[in-house]
């Protein structure tokens, strides 16, 4: 009994035991192998790598995204990476994700595809380790943490986005980091509210409105993380907004449970402004800081827009420095581009299709005849698709339904609620823009939360320590069978996640639905 109690106390404190370190390192190593193996293949731009790799290279060399001449892709892939121009390019995503890609280019060179992709591979590996840590804190279970980390390590969506130099993997990592900080703040703020109540009651002082809790370092960290997510892609702003509302709801419910009379008013008018000041200014600072290269140089797009006669602001805003006026004009122009983006694309997929996996994105395809590019059969195919592990994905969607039902029946099931908020932040805002061109791989932002939902459901199937021994044994066998099947499906699909050239009939055996080819 004492040993079990000590173990629970260690979990509550967050200390990892040697076996836990081994499990964490194990799932991280598995993620590393699946993401780093043959990372330089294909030796060609994959999907939007044609934009982000070249943008990252000019950021590294110019401090801003520069333009490229016609035929630059062919030259760049061949190793001639110095043909960029000093003219600026109009890009609509903030710089941070491209600066992350630039770290790999600085380390390995732009001539090597490994240099293009290594940064996002590292991001994907870190995300697996981070999810393990989150699951351990959330579920207080090493076994469930290892399941969550392991599922993330072998999921195809996560693997593909870690093997290509696209931006969305970095957005996912920072959003996941913010989720961890919100989780930690939830626990810490509840304890500080409890201590405040004790102090007030022992002093005989009023508790009518409750406190304004300023000492919330994890909330500050969450604001920073979501600001960094926004500095990769503007969709990170949804995570900031939705989790800001979530923290206020949690604060309000905690005050009501504590017996504070004006719990709602106290949250809105007392804690709300404090929480805003703890998160939003730092998030905005992180976003603006990602534009440091644009501000420090003079060649960026719209860099001197406000200096052109007739463009500078007049009236009440005329005092704003011209650099900032030019920067704001850039932001407005990028926003107008995003809301007006409706170009047809063969692999576009509106958000309502994502949960059904109707149209995963084919990032790369190369057909070869016998004797070409190492093909030794009649016809070979090299294919890369953002298709997740289908079994994992559909079980994860079923788990989300289970979490919704559970939350309705048990409103205090805060773990279910927190996971669902993560999914909502990464998914629901995309449903607002049904006409906008979008792709299924944007869903990587909420893939970790789908995996947490599935882990939650698997934990319920396995049963807790107090469950009947026979039922628990049966549940563990069911969970074990599900996990083995998921692993087998991942092994089958890995060739179309890693772009391995294989006979065409085998590659086509992976197209289980018409939209997958």
C-alpha positions as CSV (number, residue, x, y, z in Angstrom):
1,X,0.0,0.0,0.0
2,X,2.8,2.4,0.9
3,X,4.6,1.7,-2.4
4,X,1.5,2.3,-4.4
5,X,0.9,5.6,-2.5
6,X,4.4,6.7,-3.1
7,X,4.1,6.0,-6.8
8,X,0.9,8.1,-7.0
9,X,2.7,10.9,-5.3
10,X,5.5,10.8,-7.7
11,X,3.1,10.9,-10.6
12,X,1.4,13.9,-9.0
13,X,4.7,15.7,-8.6
14,X,5.6,14.9,-12.2
15,X,8.9,13.1,-11.5
16,X,9.8,10.4,-14.0
17,X,11.2,7.1,-13.0
18,X,13.9,5.2,-14.9
19,X,11.4,2.9,-16.7
20,X,9.3,6.0,-17.7
21,X,12.4,7.6,-19.2
22,X,13.1,4.5,-21.1
23,X,9.5,4.4,-22.5
24,X,9.7,8.1,-23.4
25,X,13.0,7.6,-25.1
26,X,11.7,4.5,-26.8
27,X,8.7,6.2,-28.5
28,X,10.9,9.2,-29.4
29,X,13.5,7.0,-31.0
30,X,10.8,5.2,-32.9
31,X,9.5,8.5,-34.2
32,X,13.1,9.5,-35.1
33,X,13.7,6.4,-37.2
34,X,10.4,6.7,-39.1
35,X,11.0,10.4,-39.8
36,X,14.7,10.5,-40.5
37,X,15.2,7.3,-42.6
38,X,16.0,8.3,-46.2
39,X,14.9,11.8,-45.5
40,X,16.6,13.1,-48.6
41,X,14.3,11.2,-50.9
42,X,12.8,12.3,-53.2
43,X,15.5,14.6,-54.4
44,X,12.8,17.0,-55.6
45,X,10.5,19.6,-54.2
46,X,7.4,18.0,-52.6
47,X,4.2,20.0,-53.0
48,X,4.7,23.5,-51.4
49,X,8.3,22.9,-50.6
50,X,8.9,24.8,-53.8
51,X,7.7,28.0,-51.9
52,X,8.8,27.4,-48.3
53,X,12.3,26.1,-48.9
54,X,13.2,28.9,-51.3
55,X,11.6,31.4,-49.0
56,X,13.6,30.1,-46.0
57,X,16.8,30.2,-48.1
58,X,16.3,33.9,-49.0
59,X,15.3,34.7,-45.4
60,X,18.7,33.3,-44.4
61,X,20.6,35.2,-47.0
62,X,18.6,38.5,-47.3
63,X,16.6,38.7,-44.1
64,X,13.3,38.7,-46.1
65,X,11.6,36.5,-48.7
66,X,13.2,37.2,-52.1
67,X,11.9,36.5,-55.6
68,X,13.3,33.9,-57.9
69,X,13.7,33.9,-61.7
70,X,11.9,31.5,-64.0
71,X,13.2,27.9,-63.9
72,X,14.5,28.4,-60.4
73,X,13.1,25.1,-59.1
74,X,15.2,23.1,-61.6
75,X,18.3,25.0,-60.8
76,X,17.7,24.7,-57.0
77,X,17.2,21.0,-57.1
78,X,20.3,20.6,-59.2
79,X,22.3,22.4,-56.5
80,X,22.4,25.9,-58.0
81,X,20.9,27.7,-55.0
82,X,22.3,31.2,-55.6
83,X,20.0,32.4,-58.4
84,X,17.6,34.3,-56.1
85,X,16.9,38.0,-56.7
86,X,17.1,40.9,-54.3
87,X,13.6,41.8,-55.3
88,X,11.0,40.9,-52.6
89,X,8.4,38.3,-53.0
90,X,4.8,38.7,-51.7
91,X,4.2,35.8,-49.2
92,X,1.1,35.4,-47.1
93,X,2.4,33.4,-44.2
94,X,4.3,34.8,-41.3
95,X,8.1,34.1,-41.2
96,X,8.6,31.9,-38.2
97,X,7.9,28.5,-39.9
98,X,10.3,29.5,-42.7
99,X,13.0,30.6,-40.2
100,X,12.7,27.1,-38.6
101,X,13.3,25.5,-42.0
102,X,16.2,27.9,-42.5
103,X,17.9,26.4,-39.4
104,X,18.2,23.1,-41.3
105,X,19.4,24.9,-44.4
106,X,22.1,26.6,-42.3
107,X,23.2,23.3,-40.8
108,X,23.1,21.0,-43.9
109,X,23.1,23.4,-46.8
110,X,20.4,24.1,-49.4
111,X,21.9,21.7,-51.9
112,X,20.9,18.6,-49.8
113,X,17.2,17.8,-49.5
114,X,18.0,16.7,-45.9
115,X,18.7,20.3,-45.2
116,X,15.3,21.2,-46.5
117,X,13.4,18.8,-44.3
118,X,15.5,18.2,-41.2
119,X,14.0,21.0,-39.1
120,X,10.4,19.7,-39.6
121,X,11.6,16.2,-38.9
122,X,13.0,17.4,-35.5
123,X,9.8,19.3,-34.9
124,X,7.8,16.1,-35.5
125,X,10.1,14.1,-33.2
126,X,9.7,16.6,-30.4
127,X,5.9,16.6,-30.9
128,X,5.9,12.8,-30.1
129,X,7.9,13.3,-26.9
130,X,5.7,16.3,-26.0
131,X,2.5,14.3,-26.5
132,X,3.9,11.5,-24.2
133,X,4.5,14.1,-21.5
134,X,1.0,15.6,-21.9
135,X,-0.7,12.3,-21.8
136,X,1.2,11.3,-18.6
137,X,0.1,14.5,-16.9
138,X,-3.4,14.3,-18.3
139,X,-4.2,10.6,-17.6
140,X,-1.7,10.1,-14.7
141,X,-0.7,6.8,-16.4
142,X,2.6,5.8,-17.9
143,X,0.9,3.1,-20.0
144,X,-1.5,5.5,-21.6
145,X,1.2,8.1,-22.1
146,X,3.2,5.4,-24.0
147,X,0.2,4.5,-26.1
148,X,-0.4,8.2,-27.0
149,X,3.2,8.8,-27.9
150,X,3.5,5.5,-29.8
151,X,0.4,6.2,-31.9
152,X,1.7,9.7,-32.8
153,X,5.1,8.1,-33.7
154,X,3.5,5.7,-36.2
155,X,0.7,7.8,-37.6
156,X,1.0,8.6,-41.3
157,X,-0.2,12.1,-41.2
158,X,2.4,13.0,-38.5
159,X,5.1,11.1,-40.4
160,X,4.5,12.8,-43.7
161,X,4.3,16.3,-42.3
162,X,7.6,15.6,-40.5
163,X,9.3,14.4,-43.7
164,X,8.4,17.5,-45.8
165,X,9.3,21.1,-45.5
166,X,5.8,22.5,-45.0
167,X,4.8,24.9,-42.2
168,X,1.9,23.0,-40.5
169,X,4.1,20.7,-38.4
170,X,5.5,23.7,-36.6
171,X,2.1,25.1,-36.1
172,X,1.0,21.8,-34.5
173,X,4.0,21.7,-32.2
174,X,3.5,25.2,-30.8
175,X,-0.3,24.6,-30.4
176,X,0.5,21.4,-28.5
177,X,3.0,23.2,-26.3
178,X,0.3,25.8,-25.5
179,X,-2.1,22.9,-24.7
180,X,0.5,21.6,-22.2
181,X,0.8,25.0,-20.5
182,X,-3.0,25.4,-20.3
183,X,-3.2,21.9,-18.7
184,X,-0.5,22.9,-16.1
185,X,-2.2,26.3,-15.5
186,X,-5.5,24.6,-14.8
187,X,-3.9,22.6,-12.0
188,X,-1.9,25.5,-10.6
189,X,-4.6,28.1,-10.7
190,X,-7.0,25.8,-8.8
191,X,-4.5,25.4,-6.0
192,X,-3.9,29.1,-5.8
193,X,-7.6,29.8,-5.7
194,X,-7.8,27.3,-2.8
195,X,-5.0,29.0,-0.9
196,X,-6.6,32.4,-1.5
197,X,-9.9,31.2,-0.1
198,X,-8.1,29.9,3.0
199,X,-6.3,33.1,3.6
200,X,-9.4,35.2,3.2
201,X,-11.6,33.0,5.4
202,X,-9.0,32.8,8.2
203,X,-8.7,36.6,8.1
204,X,-12.5,37.0,8.1
205,X,-12.4,39.0,4.9
206,X,-15.0,39.0,2.0
207,X,-14.7,36.5,-0.8
208,X,-17.6,38.0,-2.8
209,X,-15.8,38.6,-6.1
210,X,-12.9,36.2,-5.8
211,X,-9.3,37.0,-6.6
212,X,-7.5,38.4,-9.6
213,X,-4.7,35.8,-9.9
214,X,-1.7,37.4,-11.5
215,X,0.9,34.7,-10.5
216,X,0.1,32.4,-13.4
217,X,3.4,31.6,-15.2
218,X,1.9,28.7,-17.1
219,X,-0.8,31.0,-18.5
220,X,1.9,33.4,-19.6
221,X,3.7,30.5,-21.3
222,X,0.6,29.4,-23.1
223,X,0.1,32.9,-24.5
224,X,3.7,32.8,-25.8
225,X,3.2,29.4,-27.3
226,X,0.0,30.3,-29.1
227,X,1.7,33.5,-30.3
228,X,4.5,31.4,-31.8
229,X,1.9,29.2,-33.4
230,X,0.3,32.3,-35.0
231,X,3.8,33.4,-36.2
232,X,3.9,30.2,-38.2
233,X,0.4,30.4,-39.6
234,X,-2.5,32.7,-38.8
235,X,-4.7,29.7,-37.9
236,X,-2.7,29.6,-34.6
237,X,-4.8,32.6,-33.6
238,X,-7.8,30.3,-33.2
239,X,-5.9,28.3,-30.6
240,X,-5.1,31.5,-28.7
241,X,-8.7,32.7,-28.8
242,X,-10.5,29.4,-28.0
243,X,-8.1,28.4,-25.2
244,X,-8.4,31.9,-23.7
245,X,-12.2,31.4,-23.5
246,X,-11.6,27.9,-22.1
247,X,-9.4,29.2,-19.3
248,X,-12.0,31.7,-18.3
249,X,-14.7,29.0,-18.2
250,X,-12.5,26.9,-16.0
251,X,-11.8,29.9,-13.7
252,X,-15.6,30.6,-13.5
253,X,-16.5,27.0,-12.6
254,X,-13.7,26.7,-10.1
255,X,-15.0,29.9,-8.4
256,X,-18.5,28.5,-8.3
257,X,-17.4,25.3,-6.8
258,X,-15.4,27.2,-4.2
259,X,-18.5,29.0,-3.1
260,X,-17.7,32.5,-4.3
261,X,-21.0,34.4,-4.5
262,X,-20.3,36.5,-7.6
263,X,-18.3,33.8,-9.4
264,X,-19.4,34.8,-12.9
265,X,-19.0,38.5,-12.5
266,X,-15.7,38.1,-10.7
267,X,-14.4,36.0,-13.6
268,X,-15.5,38.4,-16.4
269,X,-14.7,41.7,-14.8
270,X,-11.8,40.8,-12.4
271,X,-9.9,37.8,-13.6
272,X,-10.8,38.2,-17.3
273,X,-8.8,41.5,-17.8
274,X,-5.8,40.0,-15.9
275,X,-5.8,36.8,-18.0
276,X,-6.0,39.0,-21.1
277,X,-2.9,41.0,-20.0
278,X,-1.0,37.8,-19.2
279,X,-1.5,36.3,-22.6
280,X,-2.4,38.5,-25.5
281,X,0.3,41.2,-25.3
282,X,3.0,38.5,-25.1
283,X,1.4,36.5,-28.0
284,X,1.3,39.7,-30.1
285,X,5.0,40.4,-29.2
286,X,6.0,36.9,-30.3
287,X,4.2,37.4,-33.6
288,X,5.7,40.7,-34.3
289,X,9.2,39.5,-33.3
290,X,9.0,36.9,-36.0
291,X,9.1,39.8,-38.5
292,X,12.4,41.0,-37.2
293,X,14.2,40.3,-40.5
294,X,11.6,42.4,-42.4
295,X,12.1,45.3,-40.0
296,X,15.9,45.1,-39.9
297,X,16.3,45.1,-43.6
298,X,15.0,47.4,-46.3
299,X,14.2,45.1,-49.2
300,X,11.1,43.3,-48.0
301,X,7.7,43.4,-49.7
302,X,5.8,46.6,-48.9
303,X,8.8,47.6,-46.7
304,X,8.6,51.3,-47.8
305,X,4.9,51.4,-48.8
306,X,4.1,54.2,-46.4
307,X,6.9,56.3,-47.7
308,X,5.2,56.5,-51.1
309,X,3.4,59.8,-51.5
310,X,-0.3,59.5,-50.7
311,X,0.0,56.2,-48.8
312,X,0.9,57.4,-45.3
313,X,-1.9,57.5,-42.7
314,X,-3.4,60.9,-41.9
315,X,-5.5,62.2,-39.0
316,X,-5.5,60.5,-35.6
317,X,-3.1,57.7,-36.7
318,X,-0.6,60.0,-38.5
319,X,1.8,59.6,-35.5
320,X,2.4,55.9,-36.2
321,X,5.9,55.3,-37.5
322,X,6.1,54.7,-41.2
323,X,7.7,51.3,-40.8
324,X,4.7,50.2,-38.7
325,X,2.3,51.6,-41.2
326,X,4.0,49.7,-44.0
327,X,4.0,46.5,-41.9
328,X,0.3,46.8,-41.1
329,X,-0.5,47.3,-44.8
330,X,1.3,44.1,-45.5
331,X,-0.8,42.3,-42.9
332,X,-4.0,43.6,-44.4
333,X,-2.9,42.6,-47.9
334,X,-2.1,39.1,-46.7
335,X,-5.5,38.9,-44.9
336,X,-7.3,39.9,-48.1
337,X,-5.5,37.3,-50.0
338,X,-6.5,34.6,-47.5
339,X,-10.1,35.4,-47.4
340,X,-10.3,35.6,-51.2
341,X,-8.4,32.4,-51.9
342,X,-10.6,30.2,-54.0
343,X,-8.4,28.8,-56.7
344,X,-9.4,25.3,-57.8
345,X,-6.8,22.6,-57.0
346,X,-7.0,18.9,-57.9
347,X,-6.2,17.9,-54.3
348,X,-8.2,20.5,-52.4
349,X,-10.4,19.2,-49.6
350,X,-13.0,21.3,-47.7
351,X,-12.9,20.9,-44.0
352,X,-16.1,18.9,-43.8
353,X,-14.3,16.1,-45.7
354,X,-11.4,15.8,-43.3
355,X,-12.9,13.7,-40.6
356,X,-14.2,11.2,-43.3
357,X,-10.8,11.1,-45.1
358,X,-12.4,11.7,-48.4
359,X,-9.5,13.5,-50.0
360,X,-6.0,13.3,-48.4
361,X,-3.4,15.3,-50.2
362,X,-1.1,13.6,-52.7
363,X,2.1,15.6,-52.2
364,X,4.3,13.7,-54.7
365,X,4.0,11.1,-57.4
366,X,6.5,9.7,-59.8
367,X,5.8,6.9,-62.3
368,X,8.7,4.9,-63.8
369,X,8.9,2.2,-66.4
370,X,11.2,-0.8,-66.3
371,X,14.8,0.4,-66.4
372,X,14.0,4.0,-65.4
373,X,15.0,5.4,-62.0
374,X,15.9,2.0,-60.6
375,X,12.6,0.3,-61.5
376,X,13.1,-3.4,-62.2
377,X,9.4,-4.4,-62.9
378,X,7.0,-3.4,-65.7
379,X,5.9,-0.2,-63.9
380,X,6.9,1.4,-60.6
381,X,5.4,4.2,-58.6
382,X,6.7,6.5,-55.9
383,X,3.8,8.1,-54.0
384,X,3.6,10.4,-50.9
385,X,0.2,11.0,-49.4
386,X,-0.9,12.7,-46.2
387,X,-3.3,9.9,-45.5
388,X,-3.3,9.1,-41.7
389,X,-3.3,5.5,-40.5
390,X,-7.0,4.8,-41.5
391,X,-7.7,2.5,-38.6
392,X,-6.2,4.8,-36.1
393,X,-8.0,7.8,-37.6
394,X,-11.5,6.3,-37.7
395,X,-11.2,4.8,-34.3
396,X,-10.1,8.3,-33.1
397,X,-13.2,9.9,-34.7
398,X,-15.3,7.3,-32.9
399,X,-13.5,8.2,-29.7
400,X,-14.3,11.9,-30.2
401,X,-18.0,10.9,-30.3
402,X,-17.5,8.9,-27.1
403,X,-15.9,11.9,-25.5
404,X,-18.8,14.2,-26.5
405,X,-21.4,11.7,-25.1
406,X,-19.3,11.3,-21.9
407,X,-19.1,15.1,-21.4
408,X,-22.8,15.4,-21.8
409,X,-23.5,12.7,-19.3
410,X,-20.8,13.7,-16.9
411,X,-20.2,17.5,-17.3
412,X,-17.3,17.3,-14.8
413,X,-15.3,15.0,-17.0
414,X,-12.7,17.8,-17.5
415,X,-10.2,15.6,-19.4
416,X,-12.8,14.9,-22.1
417,X,-13.7,18.6,-22.3
418,X,-10.1,19.7,-22.6
419,X,-9.3,17.3,-25.4
420,X,-12.4,18.3,-27.3
421,X,-11.4,22.0,-27.0
422,X,-8.1,21.1,-28.6
423,X,-9.9,19.5,-31.5
424,X,-12.3,22.4,-31.8
425,X,-9.5,24.9,-31.9
426,X,-7.7,23.1,-34.7
427,X,-10.8,22.1,-36.8
428,X,-14.0,24.0,-36.3
429,X,-12.8,27.5,-37.5
430,X,-12.0,26.0,-40.9
431,X,-15.7,25.2,-41.4
432,X,-16.4,28.9,-41.4
433,X,-14.8,29.3,-44.8
434,X,-16.4,26.6,-47.1
435,X,-15.4,28.4,-50.3
436,X,-11.7,28.8,-49.4
437,X,-9.1,26.5,-51.0
438,X,-7.9,24.2,-48.3
439,X,-6.2,20.9,-47.9
440,X,-6.6,17.9,-45.7
441,X,-3.0,18.1,-44.3
442,X,-4.1,21.2,-42.4
443,X,-5.7,18.7,-40.0
444,X,-2.2,18.0,-38.5
445,X,-3.0,20.8,-36.1
446,X,-5.5,18.7,-34.2
447,X,-4.1,15.2,-34.9
448,X,-2.5,15.0,-31.4
449,X,-5.9,15.7,-29.8
450,X,-7.6,13.0,-31.9
451,X,-4.8,10.6,-30.6
452,X,-5.5,11.8,-27.0
453,X,-9.2,11.1,-27.5
454,X,-8.4,7.6,-28.7
455,X,-6.0,7.0,-25.8
456,X,-8.7,8.2,-23.4
457,X,-11.2,5.7,-25.0
458,X,-8.6,2.8,-24.9
459,X,-8.0,3.6,-21.2
460,X,-11.8,3.3,-20.6
461,X,-11.9,-0.1,-22.4
462,X,-8.9,-1.4,-20.4
463,X,-10.5,-0.3,-17.2
464,X,-9.0,1.3,-14.1
465,X,-7.2,-0.2,-11.1
466,X,-10.5,-0.7,-9.3
467,X,-12.1,-2.6,-12.1
468,X,-13.0,-6.3,-11.8
469,X,-9.9,-8.3,-12.6
470,X,-11.6,-10.5,-15.2
471,X,-13.1,-7.5,-17.0
472,X,-9.8,-5.6,-16.8
473,X,-8.0,-8.6,-18.4
474,X,-10.6,-8.7,-21.2
475,X,-10.2,-5.0,-21.7
476,X,-6.5,-5.2,-21.9
477,X,-6.7,-7.9,-24.5
478,X,-9.0,-5.8,-26.6
479,X,-6.8,-2.8,-26.4
480,X,-3.7,-4.9,-27.2
481,X,-5.5,-6.3,-30.3
482,X,-6.4,-2.8,-31.5
483,X,-2.9,-1.6,-31.0
484,X,-1.4,-4.5,-32.9
485,X,-3.8,-3.9,-35.8
486,X,-2.9,-0.2,-35.9
487,X,0.8,-1.1,-36.0
488,X,0.2,-3.6,-38.9
489,X,-1.7,-0.9,-40.9
490,X,1.1,1.6,-40.3
491,X,3.7,-1.0,-41.6
492,X,1.5,-1.5,-44.7
493,X,1.2,2.2,-45.4
494,X,4.7,3.3,-44.6
495,X,5.9,3.1,-48.2
496,X,3.3,5.7,-49.3
497,X,4.3,7.9,-46.3
498,X,8.0,7.7,-47.0
499,X,7.9,7.8,-50.8
500,X,9.4,4.4,-51.3
501,X,9.5,3.3,-55.0
502,X,7.7,0.0,-55.3
503,X,5.7,-1.9,-58.1
504,X,2.7,0.1,-59.1
505,X,0.1,-2.7,-58.2
506,X,1.4,-2.7,-54.6
507,X,1.2,1.1,-54.3
508,X,-2.3,1.1,-55.8
509,X,-3.4,-1.5,-53.2
510,X,-3.3,1.4,-50.7
511,X,-6.1,3.3,-52.4
512,X,-9.1,2.0,-50.4
513,X,-11.3,4.9,-51.4
514,X,-11.7,6.8,-54.7
515,X,-10.4,10.1,-53.3
516,X,-7.1,8.5,-52.1
517,X,-5.6,8.2,-55.6
